[in-house]
Amino acid sequence: MARFVEPTRGGCVLSPFPFHTVLEAHNRVLPQAILCLPRPQRSSTDRWQIALASAPMPIHPFKIQIPDADLDDLRHRLDNLRWPAPSPSAPWRLGIPQPVLEEVIAYWRTRYDWPARQARMNAFPHFLTTAADEQLHFLHVRSPNPEATPLLLTHGWPGSFVEFLDVLGPLSDPAAHGGDPADAFHVVVPSMPGYGFSGPTTQPGFDVHRVADAVAELMAQLGYDRYVAQGGDWGAIVTRRLGEAYADRLLGVHFNMLFALPTADDPDPMAGVTDAEKARFAAAAARIADGTGYMAIQSTKPETLAYGLTDSPAGLAAWILEKFQVWSDLEPGGLAATFGWDRLLDNVMAYWVTNTVASAARLYAESRIAGTAADQPWSGRVDVPTGYAHHPYELMQTPRAWAEKRYRIVHWKEQERGGHFACFERPTQFVEDLRAFRRVLAELE
């Protein structure tokens, strides 16, 4: 049976997960919500419609609880895959090799323990709210240190809140993890609107700047007047926008991917760029040229792509995991040795069980239409204190001379290892650099 992308109908917004899952929220109700009758769906389970009242939804505790029927449907699809004919090309030259994907699917079918993984996710406090008129899911881990610095961590594509699970403890409670209590953070990790348990976006034109508006509104709802924002991938564009539009609310911004391309009127864009930076920029350019076809289609026809990824868990896993292979600084054992299949499949499940691959991809198209996409010209400047952790296998290799023209750089760290998924790939290194950045900010006060 085909599994379809979630549409929107009339004045009701489809919940990205079944209604009884939403009822895990505070007091098992959604205040200010009008519940509509269920309607038949061409998917594994019935879906429910929720029409939200005009007033903003208050913040509710939330628990992930995926129905058995949805998991049974997933197992059925994994058991009945149709594979393409084997490719004669060299492994990874034209995409993820079939033997690798077969290994992933076999693990998913026989060894991946969703109840245990779900319990691990639920060990942290999850919440739902409304921000920028969209549903917003987030984790909020308060530090035992009342003087902790508020920290907003924003993921990108094809990531999710799952990327940050391993750092929530060390960041919020460094004393319990061998660190200095003064380095503590109150940590907020949203699922960007359109991603994961935030559910499909319902408004046309919801671009990356609207995502920044949503997370800024979230931090205001939580009572954080000043905070540090951190991001990579789309999260870097969100964080950059926060630094421009909400500078008065920020203590600083930190990036593991930095967008600062020269403007057309720059008389000498290569001035100040070192030979080493030129070499790694050239190497990254080759990876970008051979690895950004996904961006072209997601920026132009994401809905056409979404039917296949929504209906096939193998297709979704292939689309996502190929990026973890080619954008990461892998250990000798490859993906499994670097990340572990459980963690990688947790991230895939964040898209699958919420049926949000379509709306996640749509962010590319909406941002391109709005002129706010990552690869489009940007002539702004971020004047709040900025930190950057450079990773040798990151796609965007930004020279420091370029960065200093567009950001107020106060912290620059050259990491010896690491790629695009900095936190997910090397969580200890990620934590250490954020702590170092916090200390720099403290000295500036």
C-alpha positions as CSV (number, residue, x, y, z in Angstrom):
1,M,0.0,0.0,0.0
2,A,1.4,3.4,-0.9
3,R,2.3,5.9,1.8
4,F,1.6,9.5,0.8
5,V,3.0,12.8,1.7
6,E,0.8,14.5,4.3
7,P,-1.4,17.2,2.7
8,T,-3.2,20.0,4.3
9,R,-7.0,20.4,4.0
10,G,-9.1,23.5,4.6
11,G,-8.6,25.1,8.0
12,C,-7.2,22.0,9.7
13,V,-3.6,21.1,10.0
14,L,-2.7,17.4,9.9
15,S,-0.8,16.3,13.0
16,P,2.6,14.8,11.9
17,F,1.8,11.8,14.2
18,P,-1.3,10.1,15.3
19,F,-3.7,11.9,17.6
20,H,-3.2,9.6,20.6
21,T,0.5,10.3,20.4
22,V,-0.2,14.1,20.7
23,L,-2.2,13.3,23.8
24,E,1.0,12.3,25.6
25,A,1.3,16.1,26.0
26,H,0.7,17.8,29.3
27,N,-2.5,16.6,31.1
28,R,-3.2,14.5,28.0
29,V,-4.9,17.4,26.2
30,L,-4.0,20.1,23.8
31,P,-5.4,23.3,25.2
32,Q,-6.9,25.7,22.7
33,A,-7.2,23.0,20.1
34,I,-10.3,21.9,18.3
35,L,-10.2,18.2,17.4
36,C,-11.7,17.2,14.1
37,L,-12.9,13.8,13.2
38,P,-10.4,11.3,11.8
39,R,-10.5,10.8,8.0
40,P,-9.4,7.8,6.0
41,Q,-5.8,8.0,4.7
42,R,-3.8,6.1,2.1
43,S,-1.1,5.3,4.7
44,S,-0.4,2.7,7.3
45,T,-2.5,4.4,10.0
46,D,-5.3,6.9,10.2
47,R,-4.3,10.5,10.7
48,W,-6.1,13.2,12.6
49,Q,-6.7,16.8,11.9
50,I,-6.1,19.5,14.5
51,A,-7.4,23.0,14.0
52,L,-5.5,25.3,16.3
53,A,-7.2,28.4,17.8
54,S,-5.9,31.8,16.9
55,A,-4.1,32.2,20.2
56,P,-0.6,30.8,20.4
57,M,-0.4,27.2,21.8
58,P,1.2,27.2,25.2
59,I,4.3,25.0,25.8
60,H,3.4,21.4,26.5
61,P,5.6,18.5,27.6
62,F,5.7,15.8,24.9
63,K,6.6,12.2,24.7
64,I,7.6,10.3,21.6
65,Q,5.3,7.2,21.3
66,I,5.0,5.7,17.8
67,P,2.0,3.3,17.4
68,D,2.7,-0.4,16.8
69,A,0.7,-0.1,13.5
70,D,3.2,2.3,12.1
71,L,6.1,0.1,13.1
72,D,4.4,-2.9,11.6
73,D,4.0,-1.0,8.4
74,L,7.7,-0.1,8.4
75,R,8.7,-3.7,9.0
76,H,6.4,-4.8,6.1
77,R,8.1,-2.4,3.7
78,L,11.6,-3.4,4.8
79,D,10.7,-7.0,4.3
80,N,9.3,-6.4,0.8
81,L,11.9,-4.2,-0.9
82,R,12.5,-4.2,-4.6
83,W,16.2,-3.7,-5.4
84,P,17.6,-2.2,-8.6
85,A,19.9,-4.2,-10.8
86,P,23.5,-4.1,-9.5
87,S,25.6,-1.2,-10.7
88,P,28.9,-1.8,-12.6
89,S,30.4,1.5,-11.3
90,A,32.9,1.8,-8.5
91,P,31.5,2.0,-5.0
92,W,30.2,5.5,-4.0
93,R,31.0,6.9,-7.5
94,L,27.4,7.2,-8.4
95,G,25.8,7.0,-5.0
96,I,25.4,4.7,-2.1
97,P,26.4,1.1,-3.1
98,Q,23.8,-1.6,-2.9
99,P,25.8,-3.8,-0.6
100,V,26.1,-1.0,1.9
101,L,22.4,-0.3,1.8
102,E,21.6,-4.0,2.1
103,E,23.7,-4.1,5.3
104,V,21.8,-1.1,6.7
105,I,18.4,-2.6,5.8
106,A,19.4,-5.9,7.4
107,Y,20.4,-4.2,10.6
108,W,17.2,-2.1,10.5
109,R,15.0,-5.2,10.1
110,T,16.7,-7.6,12.6
111,R,18.8,-5.6,15.1
112,Y,17.5,-2.1,15.4
113,D,15.5,-1.8,18.6
114,W,13.1,1.1,18.2
115,P,11.5,0.8,21.7
116,A,15.0,1.1,23.2
117,R,16.0,4.0,21.0
118,Q,12.7,5.8,21.6
119,A,13.2,5.4,25.4
120,R,16.7,6.9,25.0
121,M,15.2,9.9,23.2
122,N,12.4,10.2,25.8
123,A,15.1,10.3,28.6
124,F,15.4,14.0,27.7
125,P,12.6,16.6,28.2
126,H,10.6,17.2,25.0
127,F,8.0,19.9,24.4
128,L,5.6,21.2,21.8
129,T,4.7,24.8,21.2
130,T,3.6,27.1,18.3
131,A,6.1,29.7,16.9
132,A,5.8,31.7,13.7
133,D,2.4,30.1,13.4
134,E,3.9,26.6,13.0
135,Q,4.1,23.7,15.4
136,L,7.5,23.5,17.0
137,H,9.0,20.5,18.8
138,F,12.0,21.1,21.0
139,L,14.2,19.6,23.7
140,H,14.9,21.8,26.7
141,V,17.6,20.6,29.2
142,R,18.0,22.9,32.1
143,S,21.4,22.9,33.9
144,P,21.6,22.3,37.6
145,N,23.7,25.5,37.6
146,P,21.2,28.4,37.8
147,E,23.9,30.7,36.3
148,A,24.3,28.6,33.2
149,T,24.4,30.3,29.8
150,P,21.3,29.7,27.6
151,L,22.3,27.9,24.4
152,L,20.3,27.3,21.2
153,L,21.4,24.5,18.9
154,T,19.9,24.3,15.4
155,H,20.3,21.3,13.1
156,G,20.3,21.2,9.3
157,W,19.5,18.7,6.5
158,P,19.6,15.8,6.6
159,G,20.0,16.0,10.3
160,S,17.6,16.3,13.2
161,F,17.5,16.8,17.0
162,V,19.1,13.3,17.2
163,E,22.5,14.8,16.3
164,F,22.7,16.6,19.7
165,L,21.6,13.8,22.1
166,D,25.1,12.8,23.0
167,V,26.1,16.4,24.1
168,L,23.0,17.4,26.1
169,G,24.5,15.9,29.3
170,P,28.0,17.3,29.0
171,L,26.8,20.8,28.0
172,S,24.1,21.1,30.7
173,D,25.9,19.4,33.5
174,P,29.7,19.6,32.9
175,A,30.5,18.8,36.6
176,A,28.9,15.4,36.2
177,H,31.0,14.8,33.1
178,G,34.4,15.8,34.4
179,G,34.1,19.5,33.5
180,D,34.0,22.9,35.1
181,P,30.5,23.8,36.5
182,A,31.1,27.4,35.2
183,D,30.9,26.0,31.6
184,A,27.3,24.9,32.0
185,F,24.5,25.7,29.5
186,H,20.8,25.6,29.5
187,V,20.3,23.8,26.2
188,V,17.4,24.2,23.7
189,V,17.3,22.0,20.6
190,P,14.4,22.7,18.3
191,S,13.3,20.5,15.4
192,M,13.1,23.1,12.6
193,P,9.6,23.7,11.4
194,G,8.9,21.1,8.7
195,Y,11.3,18.6,10.3
196,G,10.7,15.7,12.6
197,F,8.2,16.1,15.4
198,S,7.6,19.8,14.5
199,G,5.6,18.3,11.7
200,P,5.0,19.5,8.1
201,T,4.9,23.2,7.6
202,T,1.5,24.5,6.7
203,Q,2.3,28.0,5.3
204,P,3.5,28.7,1.8
205,G,6.7,30.7,1.7
206,F,8.2,29.3,4.9
207,D,11.8,30.0,4.2
208,V,14.9,29.8,6.4
209,H,14.4,33.4,7.7
210,R,11.0,32.3,9.0
211,V,12.7,29.4,10.7
212,A,14.9,31.9,12.5
213,D,11.8,33.9,13.5
214,A,10.3,30.7,14.9
215,V,13.3,29.8,17.0
216,A,13.7,33.4,18.2
217,E,10.1,33.3,19.3
218,L,10.7,30.0,21.1
219,M,13.6,31.4,23.1
220,A,11.4,34.4,24.0
221,Q,8.7,32.0,25.1
222,L,11.2,30.2,27.4
223,G,12.2,33.5,29.0
224,Y,15.7,33.7,27.6
225,D,16.4,37.4,27.0
226,R,20.1,36.7,26.0
227,Y,21.6,33.5,24.7
228,V,24.2,31.9,22.5
229,A,23.1,30.5,19.2
230,Q,25.0,27.7,17.4
231,G,24.4,26.0,14.0
232,G,25.8,24.2,11.0
233,D,24.2,23.6,7.6
234,W,20.7,25.2,7.6
235,G,21.4,25.8,11.3
236,A,24.2,28.1,10.2
237,I,21.9,30.2,8.0
238,V,19.4,30.3,10.9
239,T,22.1,31.4,13.3
240,R,23.4,34.0,10.8
241,R,19.9,35.4,10.5
242,L,19.5,35.6,14.3
243,G,22.8,37.5,14.4
244,E,21.4,40.0,11.9
245,A,17.8,40.3,12.9
246,Y,17.9,39.5,16.6
247,A,21.4,40.8,17.6
248,D,20.1,42.4,20.7
249,R,19.1,39.0,22.1
250,L,22.4,37.3,21.5
251,L,25.5,36.9,23.6
252,G,27.2,35.4,20.7
253,V,26.9,33.1,17.7
254,H,29.0,29.9,17.0
255,F,29.3,28.0,13.7
256,N,30.7,24.8,12.5
257,M,29.9,25.9,8.9
258,L,30.3,29.5,8.0
259,F,28.8,31.2,5.0
260,A,30.7,34.4,4.0
261,L,31.3,34.3,0.2
262,P,32.7,37.5,-1.3
263,T,30.3,40.0,-2.8
264,A,30.3,41.0,-6.4
265,D,31.8,44.4,-5.6
266,D,34.8,43.0,-3.7
267,P,37.8,44.4,-5.6
268,D,40.2,41.6,-4.5
269,P,38.3,38.6,-3.0
270,M,41.5,36.5,-2.6
271,A,43.3,39.2,-0.6
272,G,44.5,37.7,2.7
273,V,43.6,34.2,1.8
274,T,46.5,31.9,2.6
275,D,47.9,29.2,0.4
276,A,46.7,26.5,2.7
277,E,43.2,28.0,2.6
278,K,43.3,28.0,-1.2
279,A,44.2,24.4,-1.3
280,R,41.5,23.2,1.0
281,F,39.0,25.5,-0.7
282,A,39.9,23.8,-4.0
283,A,39.5,20.3,-2.5
284,A,36.1,21.2,-1.1
285,A,35.0,22.7,-4.4
286,A,35.6,19.3,-6.0
287,R,33.4,17.6,-3.4
288,I,30.7,20.2,-3.8
289,A,30.7,19.9,-7.6
290,D,30.2,16.1,-7.4
291,G,27.8,16.1,-4.4
292,T,25.1,18.8,-4.6
293,G,22.6,17.2,-7.0
294,Y,20.3,16.8,-4.0
295,M,20.2,20.6,-3.6
296,A,19.2,21.1,-7.2
297,I,16.2,18.9,-7.0
298,Q,15.1,19.9,-3.5
299,S,15.4,23.5,-4.5
300,T,13.2,23.1,-7.6
301,K,11.0,20.0,-7.5
302,P,10.9,18.7,-3.9
303,E,7.4,17.4,-4.1
304,T,8.2,15.1,-7.0
305,L,11.1,13.7,-5.0
306,A,9.1,13.3,-1.9
307,Y,6.7,10.6,-3.2
308,G,9.5,8.1,-3.5
309,L,11.2,9.0,-0.2
310,T,7.9,9.0,1.6
311,D,6.8,5.6,0.3
312,S,10.2,3.7,0.6
313,P,12.2,3.5,3.8
314,A,15.1,2.1,1.8
315,G,14.9,5.1,-0.5
316,L,14.8,7.5,2.4
317,A,17.8,5.8,4.1
318,A,19.8,5.9,0.9
319,W,19.1,9.6,0.3
320,I,20.2,10.5,3.8
321,L,23.0,8.1,4.5
322,E,24.9,8.9,1.3
323,K,25.4,12.4,2.7
324,F,26.8,11.1,6.0
325,Q,29.3,9.1,3.9
326,V,30.5,11.8,1.6
327,W,30.4,14.8,4.0
328,S,32.1,13.2,7.0
329,D,35.6,12.6,8.2
330,L,35.2,8.9,8.5
331,E,37.1,6.4,10.6
332,P,38.6,3.4,8.8
333,G,35.5,1.3,9.4
334,G,33.3,3.7,7.5
335,L,29.8,4.8,8.5
336,A,29.2,2.1,11.1
337,A,32.5,2.7,12.8
338,T,32.2,6.5,12.8
339,F,28.5,6.9,13.9
340,G,27.1,3.4,14.5
341,W,24.0,2.1,12.7
342,D,21.7,2.8,15.7
343,R,22.5,6.5,15.8
344,L,22.2,6.8,12.0
345,L,18.9,5.0,11.9
346,D,17.6,7.2,14.8
347,N,18.1,10.1,12.5
348,V,16.4,8.4,9.6
349,M,13.5,7.5,11.8
350,A,13.1,11.1,12.8
351,Y,12.0,11.7,9.2
352,W,10.2,8.4,8.6
353,V,7.8,8.2,11.6
354,T,6.8,11.8,11.3
355,N,6.4,11.7,7.5
356,T,8.3,15.0,7.1
357,V,10.8,14.3,4.3
358,A,8.6,16.4,1.9
359,S,8.4,19.5,4.1
360,A,12.0,19.2,5.1
361,A,13.1,19.2,1.4
362,R,10.6,22.0,0.7
363,L,12.7,24.4,2.8
364,Y,15.2,24.4,0.0
365,A,12.7,25.5,-2.6
366,E,11.0,28.1,-0.4
367,S,14.3,29.6,0.6
368,R,15.5,29.8,-3.0
369,I,12.3,31.6,-4.0
370,A,12.7,34.0,-1.1
371,G,16.4,34.7,-2.0
372,T,17.6,33.4,1.3
373,A,19.1,30.0,0.3
374,A,22.6,29.1,1.4
375,D,24.2,29.5,-2.1
376,Q,22.5,32.8,-2.9
377,P,24.2,36.2,-2.5
378,W,24.3,37.7,1.0
379,S,25.5,41.2,1.7
380,G,24.8,41.5,5.4
381,R,27.0,41.5,8.4
382,V,26.9,39.9,11.9
383,D,28.2,42.2,14.5
384,V,27.7,40.0,17.6
385,P,30.7,38.1,18.9
386,T,31.3,35.1,16.6
387,G,33.0,31.8,17.1
388,Y,33.9,29.3,14.4
389,A,35.2,25.8,14.5
390,H,36.8,24.9,11.2
391,H,36.7,21.2,10.3
392,P,38.9,19.9,7.5
393,Y,36.2,17.8,5.8
394,E,33.5,20.4,5.9
395,L,32.0,21.3,2.5
396,M,32.2,25.1,3.0
397,Q,35.9,26.0,3.5
398,T,35.6,29.6,4.4
399,P,39.0,31.5,4.6
400,R,39.4,33.6,7.7
401,A,39.9,36.8,5.7
402,W,36.4,36.3,4.2
403,A,34.8,35.6,7.5
404,E,36.3,38.7,9.2
405,K,34.7,40.9,6.5
406,R,31.2,39.6,7.5
407,Y,31.4,38.6,11.1
408,R,32.9,39.9,14.4
409,I,35.3,37.0,14.9
410,V,36.4,36.5,18.5
411,H,37.1,32.8,18.5
412,W,38.6,30.6,15.7
413,K,39.4,27.0,16.2
414,E,41.2,24.8,13.6
415,Q,40.1,21.3,14.4
416,E,42.4,18.4,13.3
417,R,39.5,16.1,12.5
418,G,35.9,16.4,11.6
419,G,33.4,17.0,8.8
420,H,29.9,18.4,8.1
421,F,28.1,16.7,11.0
422,A,30.4,18.1,13.6
423,C,28.4,17.4,16.8
424,F,27.2,14.0,15.6
425,E,30.6,12.9,14.4
426,R,32.8,14.2,17.2
427,P,30.6,15.2,20.2
428,T,33.5,15.6,22.7
429,Q,35.3,18.0,20.4
430,F,32.1,19.9,19.8
431,V,31.5,20.3,23.6
432,E,35.0,21.4,24.2
433,D,34.9,24.1,21.6
434,L,31.6,25.5,22.8
435,R,32.9,25.7,26.3
436,A,36.0,27.5,25.0
437,F,33.8,30.0,23.2
438,R,31.7,30.6,26.3
439,R,34.9,31.5,28.2
440,V,35.9,34.0,25.4
441,L,32.4,35.6,25.7
442,A,32.8,35.8,29.5
443,E,36.0,37.7,29.0
444,L,34.3,40.2,26.7
445,E,31.7,41.1,29.3
